[in-house]
Amino acid sequence: MILACFQSIYKQSYAGLSPCLVPFAVVAVALIGIWHIPKAFGAADSNELIHVLMHISFFVAGALIYAGLPSLGSALKWTLL
């Protein structure tokens, strides 16, 4: 579903709300939320590889939200500028 959303972003006009923003936001919140679990944070704190994976997941979460923003249309046009 996520891949289909990426493909539809480039095919749609910016006039309406795409259903892609919701799954992107859910995945982004889940990625960030996982690191608030004490054991996950502790593992990232004590292991360099897991720490790097944590930062990669933050980047992916931000990229997903950013990829979903164009689907909001012109409502955010001036806000993003």
Secondary structure, 3 states (H helix, E strand, C coil): CHHHHHHHHHHCCCCCCCCCHHHHHHHHHHHHHHCCCHHHHHHHHHCHHHHHHHHHHHHHHHHHHHHHHHHHHHHHHHHHC
